[in-house]
Amino acid sequence: MSSYTSEYPADDEFDPAYKAFFESFYETSDTPDAHERYSKQFTQDATLIMASKKVQGREEILSLRKGMWEKVNKRKHTAVKVFPFGPSSNEVMLYGIVEYVLKDGREASVDWAARANLVKEDGTVMMNFYQVYLDTAAQTPSK
């Protein structure tokens, strides 16, 4: 079992390919140099909203992704629970925790929630919409 495995409703009929996608997505999210791989998990015209920042398309997602690692040395996402919107849905809400170690050595832990819409392009699962809700004040660890 992966350390990126999430909990799903007991009666879920969520596509196993979507479950595998989220495991891979958060593992990639936590890999510092996987910028290109991260951006390729989104469709070409995807929308990504990270707190108050909104970007459109892979190039802007790639730029945002690089910026997310500027002050971070290490990050670990735990997508605790995933809630599909009904049987066989490609739309979900997620709840999780992300732990950071900043380049200056400080550490922080932040709860987050997200909304995602998944699609399959030529059999490959990608997101065409991803919005993350988090308390940005909690991202600034105390000294």
Secondary structure, DSSP 8 states (H G I E B T S, - for coil): --TT--B--TT----HHHHHHHHHHHHHHT-TT-HHHHHTTEEEEEEEEETTEEEESHHHHHHHHHHHTSSEEEEEEEEEEEEESSTT-SEEEEEEEEEEEETTS-EEEEEEEEEEEEEEETTEEEEEEEEEEE-GGGGS---
